[in-house]
Amino acid sequence: MGKNTPDEVEIEVVESIVLIGAEESYWLLSGEEYLSAMLSAEEFYPTPVIYYEYDSMYELNMDLEEGVLLNSLWGIHPGIIGRLRREELIKEERK
């Protein structure tokens, strides 16, 4: 199929960055390929960043998929969460 005609447009699907957190601790659940860009804010990364906040570490751990352990996820500095909030690049949801 050579060039795109007006009816054939390539659409690149970009996964969201998903963060989870509880008790002022934060982790990257998905979107590792954009981690460096999100941390530096100097490259493209998909926004809004999705953030699920849990009332407790217990609830967070109970909601993780089987086999996913918090110590295997990237930790995110609270300052990054603060920047995302200030720049309105984060969509927050309580779990």
PyMOL Python script that loads the backbone (N, CA, C, O; Angstrom):
from pymol import cmd

cmd.read_pdbstr("""\
ATOM      1  N   MET A   1       0.822  -1.176   0.000  1.00  0.00           N
ATOM      2  CA  MET A   1       0.000   0.000   0.000  1.00  0.00           C
ATOM      3  C   MET A   1       0.864   1.236   0.000  1.00  0.00           C
ATOM      4  O   MET A   1       0.834   1.760   1.113  1.00  0.00           O
ATOM      5  N   GLY A   2       1.506   1.784  -0.729  1.00  0.00           N
ATOM      6  CA  GLY A   2       2.359   2.950  -0.772  1.00  0.00           C
ATOM      7  C   GLY A   2       1.912   4.096   0.093  1.00  0.00           C
ATOM      8  O   GLY A   2       1.848   3.970   1.316  1.00  0.00           O
ATOM      9  N   LYS A   3       1.606   5.203  -0.521  1.00  0.00           N
ATOM     10  CA  LYS A   3       1.232   6.408   0.216  1.00  0.00           C
ATOM     11  C   LYS A   3      -0.195   6.289   0.746  1.00  0.00           C
ATOM     12  O   LYS A   3      -1.030   5.559   0.212  1.00  0.00           O
ATOM     13  N   ASN A   4      -0.432   7.031   1.808  1.00  0.00           N
ATOM     14  CA  ASN A   4      -1.787   7.063   2.373  1.00  0.00           C
ATOM     15  C   ASN A   4      -2.676   7.963   1.532  1.00  0.00           C
ATOM     16  O   ASN A   4      -2.312   9.099   1.226  1.00  0.00           O
ATOM     17  N   THR A   5      -3.819   7.463   1.169  1.00  0.00           N
ATOM     18  CA  THR A   5      -4.819   8.291   0.513  1.00  0.00           C
ATOM     19  C   THR A   5      -5.624   8.960   1.615  1.00  0.00           C
ATOM     20  O   THR A   5      -5.488   8.584   2.779  1.00  0.00           O
ATOM     21  N   PRO A   6      -6.464   9.943   1.284  1.00  0.00           N
ATOM     22  CA  PRO A   6      -7.262  10.586   2.330  1.00  0.00           C
ATOM     23  C   PRO A   6      -8.097   9.608   3.151  1.00  0.00           C
ATOM     24  O   PRO A   6      -8.418   9.889   4.305  1.00  0.00           O
ATOM     25  N   ASP A   7      -8.452   8.458   2.566  1.00  0.00           N
ATOM     26  CA  ASP A   7      -9.247   7.480   3.306  1.00  0.00           C
ATOM     27  C   ASP A   7      -8.386   6.517   4.116  1.00  0.00           C
ATOM     28  O   ASP A   7      -8.908   5.762   4.936  1.00  0.00           O
ATOM     29  N   GLU A   8      -7.074   6.534   3.897  1.00  0.00           N
ATOM     30  CA  GLU A   8      -6.161   5.630   4.597  1.00  0.00           C
ATOM     31  C   GLU A   8      -5.194   6.451   5.430  1.00  0.00           C
ATOM     32  O   GLU A   8      -4.184   6.934   4.918  1.00  0.00           O
ATOM     33  N   VAL A   9      -5.492   6.609   6.682  1.00  0.00           N
ATOM     34  CA  VAL A   9      -4.632   7.370   7.572  1.00  0.00           C
ATOM     35  C   VAL A   9      -4.089   6.417   8.619  1.00  0.00           C
ATOM     36  O   VAL A   9      -4.842   5.685   9.260  1.00  0.00           O
ATOM     37  N   GLU A  10      -2.774   6.434   8.785  1.00  0.00           N
ATOM     38  CA  GLU A  10      -2.168   5.596   9.812  1.00  0.00           C
ATOM     39  C   GLU A  10      -2.379   6.251  11.160  1.00  0.00           C
ATOM     40  O   GLU A  10      -2.090   7.435  11.336  1.00  0.00           O
ATOM     41  N   ILE A  11      -2.877   5.492  12.099  1.00  0.00           N
ATOM     42  CA  ILE A  11      -3.093   5.998  13.448  1.00  0.00           C
ATOM     43  C   ILE A  11      -2.207   5.193  14.379  1.00  0.00           C
ATOM     44  O   ILE A  11      -2.299   3.968  14.454  1.00  0.00           O
ATOM     45  N   GLU A  12      -1.342   5.915  15.092  1.00  0.00           N
ATOM     46  CA  GLU A  12      -0.464   5.258  16.046  1.00  0.00           C
ATOM     47  C   GLU A  12      -1.154   5.252  17.402  1.00  0.00           C
ATOM     48  O   GLU A  12      -1.494   6.308  17.934  1.00  0.00           O
ATOM     49  N   VAL A  13      -1.359   4.078  17.955  1.00  0.00           N
ATOM     50  CA  VAL A  13      -1.987   3.963  19.261  1.00  0.00           C
ATOM     51  C   VAL A  13      -0.896   4.086  20.318  1.00  0.00           C
ATOM     52  O   VAL A  13       0.089   3.348  20.302  1.00  0.00           O
ATOM     53  N   VAL A  14      -1.087   5.017  21.224  1.00  0.00           N
ATOM     54  CA  VAL A  14      -0.109   5.256  22.282  1.00  0.00           C
ATOM     55  C   VAL A  14      -0.731   4.834  23.602  1.00  0.00           C
ATOM     56  O   VAL A  14      -1.819   5.283  23.963  1.00  0.00           O
ATOM     57  N   GLU A  15      -0.036   3.978  24.309  1.00  0.00           N
ATOM     58  CA  GLU A  15      -0.508   3.528  25.611  1.00  0.00           C
ATOM     59  C   GLU A  15      -0.391   4.659  26.624  1.00  0.00           C
ATOM     60  O   GLU A  15       0.479   5.521  26.499  1.00  0.00           O
ATOM     61  N   SER A  16      -1.251   4.657  27.609  1.00  0.00           N
ATOM     62  CA  SER A  16      -1.192   5.647  28.674  1.00  0.00           C
ATOM     63  C   SER A  16      -0.138   5.261  29.702  1.00  0.00           C
ATOM     64  O   SER A  16       0.214   4.091  29.855  1.00  0.00           O
ATOM     65  N   ILE A  17       0.346   6.266  30.392  1.00  0.00           N
ATOM     66  CA  ILE A  17       1.173   6.024  31.570  1.00  0.00           C
ATOM     67  C   ILE A  17       0.197   5.880  32.730  1.00  0.00           C
ATOM     68  O   ILE A  17      -0.683   6.719  32.921  1.00  0.00           O
ATOM     69  N   VAL A  18       0.360   4.813  33.501  1.00  0.00           N
ATOM     70  CA  VAL A  18      -0.520   4.578  34.646  1.00  0.00           C
ATOM     71  C   VAL A  18       0.340   4.520  35.905  1.00  0.00           C
ATOM     72  O   VAL A  18       1.271   3.722  36.010  1.00  0.00           O
ATOM     73  N   LEU A  19       0.002   5.388  36.852  1.00  0.00           N
ATOM     74  CA  LEU A  19       0.666   5.418  38.147  1.00  0.00           C
ATOM     75  C   LEU A  19      -0.319   4.984  39.213  1.00  0.00           C
ATOM     76  O   LEU A  19      -1.527   5.181  39.077  1.00  0.00           O
ATOM     77  N   ILE A  20       0.205   4.393  40.275  1.00  0.00           N
ATOM     78  CA  ILE A  20      -0.615   4.013  41.418  1.00  0.00           C
ATOM     79  C   ILE A  20       0.057   4.556  42.668  1.00  0.00           C
ATOM     80  O   ILE A  20       1.269   4.768  42.689  1.00  0.00           O
ATOM     81  N   GLY A  21      -0.727   4.777  43.696  1.00  0.00           N
ATOM     82  CA  GLY A  21      -0.124   5.284  44.915  1.00  0.00           C
ATOM     83  C   GLY A  21      -1.022   5.141  46.118  1.00  0.00           C
ATOM     84  O   GLY A  21      -2.239   4.992  46.012  1.00  0.00           O
ATOM     85  N   ALA A  22      -0.372   5.194  47.277  1.00  0.00           N
ATOM     86  CA  ALA A  22      -1.064   5.172  48.561  1.00  0.00           C
ATOM     87  C   ALA A  22      -0.103   5.722  49.602  1.00  0.00           C
ATOM     88  O   ALA A  22       1.108   5.520  49.521  1.00  0.00           O
ATOM     89  N   GLU A  23      -0.661   6.416  50.574  1.00  0.00           N
ATOM     90  CA  GLU A  23       0.125   6.888  51.710  1.00  0.00           C
ATOM     91  C   GLU A  23       1.367   7.666  51.264  1.00  0.00           C
ATOM     92  O   GLU A  23       2.452   7.482  51.815  1.00  0.00           O
ATOM     93  N   GLU A  24       1.200   8.529  50.269  1.00  0.00           N
ATOM     94  CA  GLU A  24       2.246   9.406  49.743  1.00  0.00           C
ATOM     95  C   GLU A  24       3.435   8.647  49.130  1.00  0.00           C
ATOM     96  O   GLU A  24       4.560   9.148  49.120  1.00  0.00           O
ATOM     97  N   SER A  25       3.176   7.457  48.629  1.00  0.00           N
ATOM     98  CA  SER A  25       4.158   6.678  47.873  1.00  0.00           C
ATOM     99  C   SER A  25       3.555   6.387  46.511  1.00  0.00           C
ATOM    100  O   SER A  25       2.348   6.172  46.399  1.00  0.00           O
ATOM    101  N   TYR A  26       4.397   6.377  45.459  1.00  0.00           N
ATOM    102  CA  TYR A  26       3.902   6.286  44.090  1.00  0.00           C
ATOM    103  C   TYR A  26       4.748   5.312  43.280  1.00  0.00           C
ATOM    104  O   TYR A  26       5.958   5.203  43.477  1.00  0.00           O
ATOM    105  N   TRP A  27       4.075   4.594  42.349  1.00  0.00           N
ATOM    106  CA  TRP A  27       4.752   3.633  41.490  1.00  0.00           C
ATOM    107  C   TRP A  27       4.216   3.711  40.073  1.00  0.00           C
ATOM    108  O   TRP A  27       3.072   4.099  39.838  1.00  0.00           O
ATOM    109  N   LEU A  28       5.070   3.335  39.138  1.00  0.00           N
ATOM    110  CA  LEU A  28       4.685   3.236  37.729  1.00  0.00           C
ATOM    111  C   LEU A  28       4.109   1.846  37.490  1.00  0.00           C
ATOM    112  O   LEU A  28       4.813   0.849  37.653  1.00  0.00           O
ATOM    113  N   LEU A  29       2.847   1.769  37.108  1.00  0.00           N
ATOM    114  CA  LEU A  29       2.216   0.479  36.839  1.00  0.00           C
ATOM    115  C   LEU A  29       2.369   0.090  35.374  1.00  0.00           C
ATOM    116  O   LEU A  29       2.597  -1.080  35.068  1.00  0.00           O
ATOM    117  N   SER A  30       2.245   1.057  34.464  1.00  0.00           N
ATOM    118  CA  SER A  30       2.454   0.768  33.041  1.00  0.00           C
ATOM    119  C   SER A  30       2.906   2.038  32.327  1.00  0.00           C
ATOM    120  O   SER A  30       2.654   3.153  32.783  1.00  0.00           O
ATOM    121  N   GLY A  31       3.578   1.839  31.198  1.00  0.00           N
ATOM    122  CA  GLY A  31       4.104   2.951  30.417  1.00  0.00           C
ATOM    123  C   GLY A  31       5.586   3.162  30.619  1.00  0.00           C
ATOM    124  O   GLY A  31       6.090   4.276  30.478  1.00  0.00           O
ATOM    125  N   GLU A  32       6.290   2.081  30.953  1.00  0.00           N
ATOM    126  CA  GLU A  32       7.726   2.180  31.242  1.00  0.00           C
ATOM    127  C   GLU A  32       8.517   2.807  30.095  1.00  0.00           C
ATOM    128  O   GLU A  32       9.534   3.461  30.326  1.00  0.00           O
ATOM    129  N   GLU A  33       8.050   2.609  28.852  1.00  0.00           N
ATOM    130  CA  GLU A  33       8.768   3.170  27.709  1.00  0.00           C
ATOM    131  C   GLU A  33       8.777   4.700  27.724  1.00  0.00           C
ATOM    132  O   GLU A  33       9.591   5.316  27.035  1.00  0.00           O
ATOM    133  N   TYR A  34       7.886   5.318  28.497  1.00  0.00           N
ATOM    134  CA  TYR A  34       7.811   6.778  28.593  1.00  0.00           C
ATOM    135  C   TYR A  34       8.325   7.311  29.926  1.00  0.00           C
ATOM    136  O   TYR A  34       8.220   8.508  30.193  1.00  0.00           O
ATOM    137  N   LEU A  35       8.875   6.443  30.762  1.00  0.00           N
ATOM    138  CA  LEU A  35       9.301   6.845  32.103  1.00  0.00           C
ATOM    139  C   LEU A  35      10.322   7.979  32.065  1.00  0.00           C
ATOM    140  O   LEU A  35      10.152   8.989  32.747  1.00  0.00           O
ATOM    141  N   SER A  36      11.357   7.821  31.290  1.00  0.00           N
ATOM    142  CA  SER A  36      12.407   8.846  31.213  1.00  0.00           C
ATOM    143  C   SER A  36      11.851  10.180  30.724  1.00  0.00           C
ATOM    144  O   SER A  36      12.202  11.234  31.254  1.00  0.00           O
ATOM    145  N   ALA A  37      10.996  10.136  29.728  1.00  0.00           N
ATOM    146  CA  ALA A  37      10.403  11.364  29.186  1.00  0.00           C
ATOM    147  C   ALA A  37       9.528  12.048  30.230  1.00  0.00           C
ATOM    148  O   ALA A  37       9.556  13.271  30.359  1.00  0.00           O
ATOM    149  N   MET A  38       8.755  11.269  30.970  1.00  0.00           N
ATOM    150  CA  MET A  38       7.896  11.855  31.994  1.00  0.00           C
ATOM    151  C   MET A  38       8.736  12.478  33.104  1.00  0.00           C
ATOM    152  O   MET A  38       8.420  13.564  33.590  1.00  0.00           O
ATOM    153  N   LEU A  39       9.801  11.795  33.502  1.00  0.00           N
ATOM    154  CA  LEU A  39      10.640  12.311  34.578  1.00  0.00           C
ATOM    155  C   LEU A  39      11.349  13.593  34.178  1.00  0.00           C
ATOM    156  O   LEU A  39      11.453  14.524  34.977  1.00  0.00           O
ATOM    157  N   SER A  40      11.834  13.646  32.949  1.00  0.00           N
ATOM    158  CA  SER A  40      12.599  14.812  32.494  1.00  0.00           C
ATOM    159  C   SER A  40      11.715  15.924  31.950  1.00  0.00           C
ATOM    160  O   SER A  40      12.119  17.087  31.947  1.00  0.00           O
ATOM    161  N   ALA A  41      10.522  15.587  31.490  1.00  0.00           N
ATOM    162  CA  ALA A  41       9.596  16.544  30.864  1.00  0.00           C
ATOM    163  C   ALA A  41      10.230  17.214  29.645  1.00  0.00           C
ATOM    164  O   ALA A  41       9.854  18.330  29.287  1.00  0.00           O
ATOM    165  N   GLU A  42      11.187  16.539  29.007  1.00  0.00           N
ATOM    166  CA  GLU A  42      11.867  17.113  27.843  1.00  0.00           C
ATOM    167  C   GLU A  42      11.540  16.392  26.546  1.00  0.00           C
ATOM    168  O   GLU A  42      11.949  16.837  25.474  1.00  0.00           O
ATOM    169  N   GLU A  43      10.806  15.279  26.627  1.00  0.00           N
ATOM    170  CA  GLU A  43      10.434  14.505  25.450  1.00  0.00           C
ATOM    171  C   GLU A  43       8.933  14.231  25.499  1.00  0.00           C
ATOM    172  O   GLU A  43       8.275  14.473  26.511  1.00  0.00           O
ATOM    173  N   PHE A  44       8.407  13.724  24.389  1.00  0.00           N
ATOM    174  CA  PHE A  44       6.990  13.372  24.335  1.00  0.00           C
ATOM    175  C   PHE A  44       6.672  12.230  25.294  1.00  0.00           C
ATOM    176  O   PHE A  44       7.423  11.261  25.400  1.00  0.00           O
ATOM    177  N   TYR A  45       5.564  12.362  25.975  1.00  0.00           N
ATOM    178  CA  TYR A  45       4.948  11.248  26.699  1.00  0.00           C
ATOM    179  C   TYR A  45       3.443  11.487  26.691  1.00  0.00           C
ATOM    180  O   TYR A  45       2.992  12.633  26.692  1.00  0.00           O
ATOM    181  N   PRO A  46       2.666  10.407  26.683  1.00  0.00           N
ATOM    182  CA  PRO A  46       1.212  10.558  26.582  1.00  0.00           C
ATOM    183  C   PRO A  46       0.618  11.201  27.839  1.00  0.00           C
ATOM    184  O   PRO A  46       0.952  10.838  28.967  1.00  0.00           O
ATOM    185  N   THR A  47      -0.266  12.157  27.605  1.00  0.00           N
ATOM    186  CA  THR A  47      -0.967  12.798  28.704  1.00  0.00           C
ATOM    187  C   THR A  47      -2.462  12.761  28.404  1.00  0.00           C
ATOM    188  O   THR A  47      -2.832  12.708  27.232  1.00  0.00           O
ATOM    189  N   PRO A  48      -3.311  12.786  29.379  1.00  0.00           N
ATOM    190  CA  PRO A  48      -2.937  12.892  30.775  1.00  0.00           C
ATOM    191  C   PRO A  48      -2.385  11.567  31.301  1.00  0.00           C
ATOM    192  O   PRO A  48      -2.738  10.487  30.826  1.00  0.00           O
ATOM    193  N   VAL A  49      -1.514  11.688  32.292  1.00  0.00           N
ATOM    194  CA  VAL A  49      -1.024  10.515  33.010  1.00  0.00           C
ATOM    195  C   VAL A  49      -2.172  10.069  33.913  1.00  0.00           C
ATOM    196  O   VAL A  49      -2.793  10.894  34.583  1.00  0.00           O
ATOM    197  N   ILE A  50      -2.448   8.785  33.931  1.00  0.00           N
ATOM    198  CA  ILE A  50      -3.535   8.236  34.755  1.00  0.00           C
ATOM    199  C   ILE A  50      -2.958   7.880  36.119  1.00  0.00           C
ATOM    200  O   ILE A  50      -1.924   7.218  36.208  1.00  0.00           O
ATOM    201  N   TYR A  51      -3.617   8.315  37.165  1.00  0.00           N
ATOM    202  CA  TYR A  51      -3.149   8.031  38.528  1.00  0.00           C
ATOM    203  C   TYR A  51      -4.306   7.497  39.368  1.00  0.00           C
ATOM    204  O   TYR A  51      -5.346   8.142  39.501  1.00  0.00           O
ATOM    205  N   TYR A  52      -4.105   6.312  39.928  1.00  0.00           N
ATOM    206  CA  TYR A  52      -5.086   5.697  40.818  1.00  0.00           C
ATOM    207  C   TYR A  52      -4.557   5.790  42.245  1.00  0.00           C
ATOM    208  O   TYR A  52      -3.499   5.247  42.563  1.00  0.00           O
ATOM    209  N   GLU A  53      -5.304   6.480  43.095  1.00  0.00           N
ATOM    210  CA  GLU A  53      -4.900   6.649  44.487  1.00  0.00           C
ATOM    211  C   GLU A  53      -5.728   5.740  45.381  1.00  0.00           C
ATOM    212  O   GLU A  53      -6.956   5.720  45.301  1.00  0.00           O
ATOM    213  N   TYR A  54      -5.046   4.995  46.227  1.00  0.00           N
ATOM    214  CA  TYR A  54      -5.693   4.065  47.139  1.00  0.00           C
ATOM    215  C   TYR A  54      -5.658   4.634  48.551  1.00  0.00           C
ATOM    216  O   TYR A  54      -4.747   5.384  48.902  1.00  0.00           O
ATOM    217  N   ASP A  55      -6.642   4.280  49.351  1.00  0.00           N
ATOM    218  CA  ASP A  55      -6.708   4.768  50.725  1.00  0.00           C
ATOM    219  C   ASP A  55      -5.638   4.145  51.612  1.00  0.00           C
ATOM    220  O   ASP A  55      -5.246   4.737  52.617  1.00  0.00           O
ATOM    221  N   SER A  56      -5.165   2.962  51.251  1.00  0.00           N
ATOM    222  CA  SER A  56      -4.159   2.289  52.080  1.00  0.00           C
ATOM    223  C   SER A  56      -3.282   1.388  51.217  1.00  0.00           C
ATOM    224  O   SER A  56      -3.645   1.015  50.102  1.00  0.00           O
ATOM    225  N   MET A  57      -2.136   1.055  51.757  1.00  0.00           N
ATOM    226  CA  MET A  57      -1.249   0.125  51.062  1.00  0.00           C
ATOM    227  C   MET A  57      -1.912  -1.249  50.941  1.00  0.00           C
ATOM    228  O   MET A  57      -1.722  -1.952  49.948  1.00  0.00           O
ATOM    229  N   TYR A  58      -2.682  -1.619  51.947  1.00  0.00           N
ATOM    230  CA  TYR A  58      -3.384  -2.906  51.897  1.00  0.00           C
ATOM    231  C   TYR A  58      -4.317  -2.952  50.692  1.00  0.00           C
ATOM    232  O   TYR A  58      -4.299  -3.922  49.935  1.00  0.00           O
ATOM    233  N   GLU A  59      -5.136  -1.907  50.504  1.00  0.00           N
ATOM    234  CA  GLU A  59      -6.071  -1.885  49.379  1.00  0.00           C
ATOM    235  C   GLU A  59      -5.332  -1.893  48.049  1.00  0.00           C
ATOM    236  O   GLU A  59      -5.757  -2.557  47.104  1.00  0.00           O
ATOM    237  N   LEU A  60      -4.222  -1.155  47.972  1.00  0.00           N
ATOM    238  CA  LEU A  60      -3.430  -1.137  46.744  1.00  0.00           C
ATOM    239  C   LEU A  60      -2.915  -2.542  46.427  1.00  0.00           C
ATOM    240  O   LEU A  60      -3.053  -3.022  45.302  1.00  0.00           O
ATOM    241  N   ASN A  61      -2.329  -3.188  47.414  1.00  0.00           N
ATOM    242  CA  ASN A  61      -1.786  -4.537  47.203  1.00  0.00           C
ATOM    243  C   ASN A  61      -2.871  -5.541  46.835  1.00  0.00           C
ATOM    244  O   ASN A  61      -2.633  -6.445  46.034  1.00  0.00           O
ATOM    245  N   MET A  62      -4.056  -5.390  47.411  1.00  0.00           N
ATOM    246  CA  MET A  62      -5.147  -6.313  47.103  1.00  0.00           C
ATOM    247  C   MET A  62      -5.656  -6.133  45.670  1.00  0.00           C
ATOM    248  O   MET A  62      -6.230  -7.061  45.101  1.00  0.00           O
ATOM    249  N   ASP A  63      -5.451  -4.953  45.083  1.00  0.00           N
ATOM    250  CA  ASP A  63      -5.964  -4.659  43.748  1.00  0.00           C
ATOM    251  C   ASP A  63      -4.960  -5.001  42.637  1.00  0.00           C
ATOM    252  O   ASP A  63      -5.333  -5.046  41.465  1.00  0.00           O
ATOM    253  N   LEU A  64      -3.703  -5.241  42.991  1.00  0.00           N
ATOM    254  CA  LEU A  64      -2.701  -5.580  41.977  1.00  0.00           C
ATOM    255  C   LEU A  64      -2.989  -6.947  41.376  1.00  0.00           C
ATOM    256  O   LEU A  64      -3.498  -7.846  42.047  1.00  0.00           O
ATOM    257  N   GLU A  65      -2.653  -7.084  40.102  1.00  0.00           N
ATOM    258  CA  GLU A  65      -2.811  -8.389  39.452  1.00  0.00           C
ATOM    259  C   GLU A  65      -1.923  -9.408  40.151  1.00  0.00           C
ATOM    260  O   GLU A  65      -0.888  -9.064  40.720  1.00  0.00           O
ATOM    261  N   GLU A  66      -2.341 -10.654  40.100  1.00  0.00           N
ATOM    262  CA  GLU A  66      -1.566 -11.721  40.721  1.00  0.00           C
ATOM    263  C   GLU A  66      -0.153 -11.744  40.139  1.00  0.00           C
ATOM    264  O   GLU A  66       0.031 -11.690  38.923  1.00  0.00           O
ATOM    265  N   GLY A  67       0.823 -11.824  41.007  1.00  0.00           N
ATOM    266  CA  GLY A  67       2.218 -11.890  40.566  1.00  0.00           C
ATOM    267  C   GLY A  67       2.903 -10.535  40.458  1.00  0.00           C
ATOM    268  O   GLY A  67       4.121 -10.479  40.289  1.00  0.00           O
ATOM    269  N   VAL A  68       2.146  -9.437  40.552  1.00  0.00           N
ATOM    270  CA  VAL A  68       2.742  -8.099  40.508  1.00  0.00           C
ATOM    271  C   VAL A  68       3.058  -7.672  41.937  1.00  0.00           C
ATOM    272  O   VAL A  68       2.174  -7.622  42.792  1.00  0.00           O
ATOM    273  N   LEU A  69       4.324  -7.368  42.182  1.00  0.00           N
ATOM    274  CA  LEU A  69       4.761  -6.935  43.507  1.00  0.00           C
ATOM    275  C   LEU A  69       5.231  -5.490  43.435  1.00  0.00           C
ATOM    276  O   LEU A  69       5.885  -5.096  42.469  1.00  0.00           O
ATOM    277  N   LEU A  70       4.905  -4.703  44.444  1.00  0.00           N
ATOM    278  CA  LEU A  70       5.309  -3.303  44.439  1.00  0.00           C
ATOM    279  C   LEU A  70       6.812  -3.124  44.306  1.00  0.00           C
ATOM    280  O   LEU A  70       7.277  -2.200  43.639  1.00  0.00           O
ATOM    281  N   ASN A  71       7.577  -4.020  44.950  1.00  0.00           N
ATOM    282  CA  ASN A  71       9.033  -3.855  44.874  1.00  0.00           C
ATOM    283  C   ASN A  71       9.599  -4.173  43.494  1.00  0.00           C
ATOM    284  O   ASN A  71      10.795  -3.997  43.265  1.00  0.00           O
ATOM    285  N   SER A  72       8.759  -4.638  42.574  1.00  0.00           N
ATOM    286  CA  SER A  72       9.222  -4.873  41.202  1.00  0.00           C
ATOM    287  C   SER A  72       8.855  -3.705  40.283  1.00  0.00           C
ATOM    288  O   SER A  72       9.214  -3.710  39.105  1.00  0.00           O
ATOM    289  N   LEU A  73       8.138  -2.698  40.815  1.00  0.00           N
ATOM    290  CA  LEU A  73       7.720  -1.544  40.022  1.00  0.00           C
ATOM    291  C   LEU A  73       8.656  -0.361  40.271  1.00  0.00           C
ATOM    292  O   LEU A  73       9.281  -0.260  41.326  1.00  0.00           O
ATOM    293  N   TRP A  74       8.742   0.530  39.281  1.00  0.00           N
ATOM    294  CA  TRP A  74       9.528   1.756  39.440  1.00  0.00           C
ATOM    295  C   TRP A  74       8.832   2.661  40.447  1.00  0.00           C
ATOM    296  O   TRP A  74       7.631   2.911  40.339  1.00  0.00           O
ATOM    297  N   GLY A  75       9.584   3.150  41.424  1.00  0.00           N
ATOM    298  CA  GLY A  75       9.066   4.147  42.349  1.00  0.00           C
ATOM    299  C   GLY A  75       9.123   5.519  41.687  1.00  0.00           C
ATOM    300  O   GLY A  75      10.056   5.811  40.939  1.00  0.00           O
ATOM    301  N   ILE A  76       8.142   6.352  41.957  1.00  0.00           N
ATOM    302  CA  ILE A  76       8.081   7.704  41.390  1.00  0.00           C
ATOM    303  C   ILE A  76       8.186   8.708  42.532  1.00  0.00           C
ATOM    304  O   ILE A  76       7.449   8.621  43.513  1.00  0.00           O
ATOM    305  N   HIS A  77       9.096   9.649  42.400  1.00  0.00           N
ATOM    306  CA  HIS A  77       9.317  10.658  43.432  1.00  0.00           C
ATOM    307  C   HIS A  77       8.074  11.542  43.579  1.00  0.00           C
ATOM    308  O   HIS A  77       7.470  11.922  42.575  1.00  0.00           O
ATOM    309  N   PRO A  78       7.686  11.873  44.808  1.00  0.00           N
ATOM    310  CA  PRO A  78       6.520  12.741  45.012  1.00  0.00           C
ATOM    311  C   PRO A  78       6.624  14.081  44.278  1.00  0.00           C
ATOM    312  O   PRO A  78       5.601  14.659  43.913  1.00  0.00           O
ATOM    313  N   GLY A  79       7.826  14.574  44.060  1.00  0.00           N
ATOM    314  CA  GLY A  79       8.002  15.829  43.328  1.00  0.00           C
ATOM    315  C   GLY A  79       7.522  15.727  41.890  1.00  0.00           C
ATOM    316  O   GLY A  79       7.049  16.714  41.327  1.00  0.00           O
ATOM    317  N   ILE A  80       7.636  14.550  41.284  1.00  0.00           N
ATOM    318  CA  ILE A  80       7.143  14.342  39.917  1.00  0.00           C
ATOM    319  C   ILE A  80       5.623  14.407  39.907  1.00  0.00           C
ATOM    320  O   ILE A  80       5.030  15.005  39.009  1.00  0.00           O
ATOM    321  N   ILE A  81       4.993  13.794  40.902  1.00  0.00           N
ATOM    322  CA  ILE A  81       3.534  13.853  41.009  1.00  0.00           C
ATOM    323  C   ILE A  81       3.104  15.303  41.189  1.00  0.00           C
ATOM    324  O   ILE A  81       2.129  15.743  40.580  1.00  0.00           O
ATOM    325  N   GLY A  82       3.819  16.040  42.015  1.00  0.00           N
ATOM    326  CA  GLY A  82       3.515  17.450  42.223  1.00  0.00           C
ATOM    327  C   GLY A  82       3.607  18.259  40.936  1.00  0.00           C
ATOM    328  O   GLY A  82       2.750  19.100  40.666  1.00  0.00           O
ATOM    329  N   ARG A  83       4.647  18.005  40.140  1.00  0.00           N
ATOM    330  CA  ARG A  83       4.800  18.722  38.862  1.00  0.00           C
ATOM    331  C   ARG A  83       3.660  18.389  37.915  1.00  0.00           C
ATOM    332  O   ARG A  83       3.098  19.280  37.278  1.00  0.00           O
ATOM    333  N   LEU A  84       3.314  17.102  37.819  1.00  0.00           N
ATOM    334  CA  LEU A  84       2.209  16.699  36.946  1.00  0.00           C
ATOM    335  C   LEU A  84       0.909  17.379  37.370  1.00  0.00           C
ATOM    336  O   LEU A  84       0.114  17.786  36.523  1.00  0.00           O
ATOM    337  N   ARG A  85       0.694  17.501  38.666  1.00  0.00           N
ATOM    338  CA  ARG A  85      -0.511  18.182  39.164  1.00  0.00           C
ATOM    339  C   ARG A  85      -0.477  19.668  38.820  1.00  0.00           C
ATOM    340  O   ARG A  85      -1.462  20.214  38.324  1.00  0.00           O
ATOM    341  N   ARG A  86       0.650  20.320  39.083  1.00  0.00           N
ATOM    342  CA  ARG A  86       0.757  21.765  38.791  1.00  0.00           C
ATOM    343  C   ARG A  86       0.543  22.059  37.319  1.00  0.00           C
ATOM    344  O   ARG A  86      -0.091  23.051  36.961  1.00  0.00           O
ATOM    345  N   GLU A  87       1.083  21.178  36.453  1.00  0.00           N
ATOM    346  CA  GLU A  87       0.971  21.383  35.017  1.00  0.00           C
ATOM    347  C   GLU A  87      -0.316  20.798  34.438  1.00  0.00           C
ATOM    348  O   GLU A  87      -0.534  20.832  33.227  1.00  0.00           O
ATOM    349  N   GLU A  88      -1.170  20.257  35.321  1.00  0.00           N
ATOM    350  CA  GLU A  88      -2.450  19.675  34.935  1.00  0.00           C
ATOM    351  C   GLU A  88      -2.311  18.601  33.855  1.00  0.00           C
ATOM    352  O   GLU A  88      -3.059  18.561  32.879  1.00  0.00           O
ATOM    353  N   LEU A  89      -1.314  17.727  34.076  1.00  0.00           N
ATOM    354  CA  LEU A  89      -1.045  16.631  33.133  1.00  0.00           C
ATOM    355  C   LEU A  89      -1.423  15.280  33.714  1.00  0.00           C
ATOM    356  O   LEU A  89      -1.016  14.241  33.194  1.00  0.00           O
ATOM    357  N   ILE A  90      -2.197  15.289  34.783  1.00  0.00           N
ATOM    358  CA  ILE A  90      -2.527  14.036  35.471  1.00  0.00           C
ATOM    359  C   ILE A  90      -4.041  13.963  35.678  1.00  0.00           C
ATOM    360  O   ILE A  90      -4.693  14.956  36.002  1.00  0.00           O
ATOM    361  N   LYS A  91      -4.569  12.775  35.483  1.00  0.00           N
ATOM    362  CA  LYS A  91      -5.997  12.517  35.730  1.00  0.00           C
ATOM    363  C   LYS A  91      -6.051  11.575  36.921  1.00  0.00           C
ATOM    364  O   LYS A  91      -5.605  10.431  36.835  1.00  0.00           O
ATOM    365  N   GLU A  92      -6.593  12.052  38.025  1.00  0.00           N
ATOM    366  CA  GLU A  92      -6.590  11.285  39.269  1.00  0.00           C
ATOM    367  C   GLU A  92      -7.937  10.642  39.550  1.00  0.00           C
ATOM    368  O   GLU A  92      -8.997  11.215  39.294  1.00  0.00           O
ATOM    369  N   GLU A  93      -7.857   9.437  40.084  1.00  0.00           N
ATOM    370  CA  GLU A  93      -9.069   8.697  40.456  1.00  0.00           C
ATOM    371  C   GLU A  93      -8.796   7.944  41.749  1.00  0.00           C
ATOM    372  O   GLU A  93      -7.774   7.272  41.885  1.00  0.00           O
ATOM    373  N   ARG A  94      -9.711   8.061  42.687  1.00  0.00           N
ATOM    374  CA  ARG A  94      -9.579   7.305  43.936  1.00  0.00           C
ATOM    375  C   ARG A  94     -10.122   5.899  43.730  1.00  0.00           C
ATOM    376  O   ARG A  94     -11.152   5.707  43.083  1.00  0.00           O
ATOM    377  N   LYS A  95      -9.435   4.941  44.273  1.00  0.00           N
ATOM    378  CA  LYS A  95      -9.875   3.551  44.193  1.00  0.00           C
ATOM    379  C   LYS A  95     -10.437   3.111  45.516  1.00  0.00           C
ATOM    380  O   LYS A  95     -10.863   1.965  45.655  1.00  0.00           O
TER     381      LYS A  95
END
""", "prot")
cmd.dss("prot")
cmd.show_as("cartoon", "prot")
cmd.util.cbc("prot")
cmd.orient("prot")
